[in-house]
Amino acid sequence: MGVDSGAAQGGTLEGVLHCGSKAGDTLKTCTDIDLIVYVACLPCEREERRRIGRNWEAELQLLLDASPLSREGLFPSLHLRVPSEADRPSRLYWDVLYRSEVVFDGNGFIARQMEQTRQWLALAGARREERGFAWTWIFDDPSRMEPRTWEEALRSRN
Protein backbone atom coordinates (compact mmCIF):
# COMPACT_ATOMS: atom_id res chain seq x y z
CA MET A 1 0.00 0.00 0.00
CA GLY A 2 1.55 3.28 -0.99
CA VAL A 3 0.49 6.75 -1.93
CA ASP A 4 -0.33 5.39 -5.38
CA SER A 5 -2.59 2.69 -3.90
CA GLY A 6 -4.52 5.36 -2.02
CA ALA A 7 -4.81 7.42 -5.18
CA ALA A 8 -6.03 4.40 -7.11
CA GLN A 9 -8.88 4.08 -4.61
CA GLY A 10 -9.97 7.68 -5.12
CA GLY A 11 -7.81 9.73 -2.78
CA THR A 12 -4.28 10.56 -1.80
CA LEU A 13 -2.70 9.34 1.39
CA GLU A 14 -2.79 12.07 4.05
CA GLY A 15 -1.36 10.22 7.02
CA VAL A 16 -0.79 6.93 8.82
CA LEU A 17 -0.82 6.57 12.59
CA HIS A 18 0.41 3.36 14.22
CA CYS A 19 -1.42 2.78 17.48
CA GLY A 20 -2.38 0.01 19.89
CA SER A 21 -0.33 -2.57 21.75
CA LYS A 22 2.42 -2.86 19.13
CA ALA A 23 3.02 0.90 19.22
CA GLY A 24 3.03 0.81 23.03
CA ASP A 25 5.76 -1.85 23.12
CA THR A 26 3.42 -4.41 24.67
CA LEU A 27 3.65 -6.66 21.63
CA LYS A 28 2.17 -10.10 22.02
CA THR A 29 2.45 -12.99 19.61
CA CYS A 30 -0.50 -13.27 17.23
CA THR A 31 -1.67 -9.71 17.65
CA ASP A 32 -2.78 -7.07 15.21
CA ILE A 33 -0.88 -3.99 14.14
CA ASP A 34 -3.42 -1.16 14.35
CA LEU A 35 -3.04 1.57 11.74
CA ILE A 36 -5.31 4.58 11.32
CA VAL A 37 -4.99 5.48 7.65
CA TYR A 38 -6.18 8.91 6.50
CA VAL A 39 -7.01 9.19 2.82
CA ALA A 40 -8.21 12.44 1.20
CA CYS A 41 -11.26 10.77 -0.33
CA LEU A 42 -13.00 7.51 0.56
CA PRO A 43 -16.42 6.11 -0.24
CA CYS A 44 -19.08 6.84 2.38
CA GLU A 45 -20.45 3.29 2.22
CA ARG A 46 -19.11 1.22 5.07
CA GLU A 47 -18.90 -2.00 3.05
CA GLU A 48 -16.91 -0.33 0.28
CA ARG A 49 -14.46 1.04 2.84
CA ARG A 50 -14.13 -2.41 4.38
CA ARG A 51 -13.40 -3.88 0.94
CA ILE A 52 -10.66 -1.30 0.36
CA GLY A 53 -9.29 -1.92 3.86
CA ARG A 54 -9.22 -5.70 3.36
CA ASN A 55 -7.35 -5.26 0.08
CA TRP A 56 -4.74 -3.03 1.74
CA GLU A 57 -4.49 -5.41 4.71
CA ALA A 58 -3.77 -8.27 2.31
CA GLU A 59 -0.96 -6.24 0.69
CA LEU A 60 0.51 -5.40 4.10
CA GLN A 61 0.26 -9.03 5.22
CA LEU A 62 2.45 -10.06 2.27
CA LEU A 63 5.08 -7.58 3.48
CA LEU A 64 4.85 -8.84 7.08
CA ASP A 65 5.08 -12.47 5.97
CA ALA A 66 8.30 -11.69 4.10
CA SER A 67 9.83 -9.88 7.07
CA PRO A 68 11.51 -11.08 10.29
CA LEU A 69 8.20 -10.26 12.01
CA SER A 70 6.58 -13.24 10.28
CA ARG A 71 7.44 -15.53 13.23
CA GLU A 72 5.47 -13.25 15.56
CA GLY A 73 2.15 -14.03 13.88
CA LEU A 74 1.32 -10.35 13.43
CA PHE A 75 -1.44 -9.14 11.15
CA PRO A 76 -2.48 -5.63 10.03
CA SER A 77 -5.73 -4.02 11.15
CA LEU A 78 -6.56 -0.85 9.20
CA HIS A 79 -8.99 1.86 10.27
CA LEU A 80 -9.70 4.00 7.20
CA ARG A 81 -10.70 7.62 7.72
CA VAL A 82 -10.91 10.87 5.80
CA PRO A 83 -9.49 13.97 7.55
CA SER A 84 -12.94 15.57 7.95
CA GLU A 85 -13.94 12.67 10.21
CA ALA A 86 -11.52 14.10 12.77
CA ASP A 87 -13.34 17.45 12.88
CA ARG A 88 -14.50 16.81 16.44
CA PRO A 89 -12.75 15.46 19.49
CA SER A 90 -12.92 11.69 19.56
CA ARG A 91 -12.27 9.09 22.24
CA LEU A 92 -10.22 7.32 19.59
CA TYR A 93 -7.45 9.91 20.01
CA TRP A 94 -7.34 10.01 23.79
CA ASP A 95 -5.39 6.79 24.19
CA VAL A 96 -3.62 7.25 20.85
CA LEU A 97 -1.74 10.15 22.45
CA TYR A 98 -0.12 7.67 24.82
CA ARG A 99 0.41 4.74 22.47
CA SER A 100 1.14 5.76 18.93
CA GLU A 101 3.78 6.40 16.34
CA VAL A 102 3.31 8.66 13.35
CA VAL A 103 4.28 6.64 10.29
CA PHE A 104 3.44 9.28 7.68
CA ASP A 105 2.05 12.80 8.04
CA GLY A 106 2.14 14.37 4.58
CA ASN A 107 0.76 17.80 5.44
CA GLY A 108 0.96 17.88 9.24
CA PHE A 109 -2.66 16.82 9.71
CA ILE A 110 -1.91 14.18 12.36
CA ALA A 111 0.41 16.49 14.31
CA ARG A 112 -2.31 19.19 14.38
CA GLN A 113 -4.96 16.65 15.41
CA MET A 114 -2.85 15.33 18.26
CA GLU A 115 -1.95 18.84 19.47
CA GLN A 116 -5.64 19.85 19.52
CA THR A 117 -6.41 16.72 21.52
CA ARG A 118 -3.62 17.47 24.03
CA GLN A 119 -4.87 21.05 24.47
CA TRP A 120 -8.46 19.96 24.93
CA LEU A 121 -7.59 17.23 27.45
CA ALA A 122 -5.57 19.78 29.44
CA LEU A 123 -8.41 22.34 29.37
CA ALA A 124 -10.91 19.68 30.45
CA GLY A 125 -8.65 18.61 33.33
CA ALA A 126 -8.56 15.06 31.95
CA ARG A 127 -6.17 12.48 33.25
CA ARG A 128 -5.62 8.86 32.38
CA GLU A 129 -5.72 6.37 35.25
CA GLU A 130 -4.45 2.82 35.04
CA ARG A 131 -6.65 0.26 36.78
CA GLY A 132 -4.93 -3.09 36.63
CA PHE A 133 -4.69 -4.01 32.97
CA ALA A 134 -7.34 -1.45 32.01
CA TRP A 135 -7.40 2.32 31.99
CA THR A 136 -10.01 5.00 32.25
CA TRP A 137 -10.20 8.76 31.75
CA ILE A 138 -11.17 11.05 34.63
CA PHE A 139 -12.39 14.61 33.89
CA ASP A 140 -12.35 17.42 36.44
CA ASP A 141 -15.35 18.83 34.55
CA PRO A 142 -17.45 15.93 33.15
CA SER A 143 -19.59 18.39 31.13
CA ARG A 144 -16.56 18.90 28.84
CA MET A 145 -16.29 15.20 27.96
CA GLU A 146 -18.26 15.23 24.71
CA PRO A 147 -17.78 18.47 22.78
CA ARG A 148 -19.32 18.56 19.30
CA THR A 149 -16.59 20.61 17.65
CA TRP A 150 -12.95 21.58 18.24
CA GLU A 151 -14.05 25.21 18.68
CA GLU A 152 -16.34 24.18 21.53
CA ALA A 153 -13.64 21.94 23.03
CA LEU A 154 -10.99 24.64 23.00
CA ARG A 155 -13.25 27.49 24.13
CA SER A 156 -12.37 29.37 27.31
CA ARG A 157 -11.27 27.51 30.39
CA ASN A 158 -14.36 28.64 32.30
Secondary structure by P-SEA (a helix, b strand, c coil): ccaaaaaaacccccbbbbbccccccccccccccccbbbbccccccaaaaaaaaaaaaaaaaaaaaaccccccbbbbbbbbbccccccccccccccccccccccccccaaaaaaaaaaaaaaaaabbbbbbcccbbbbbbccccccccccccccccccc
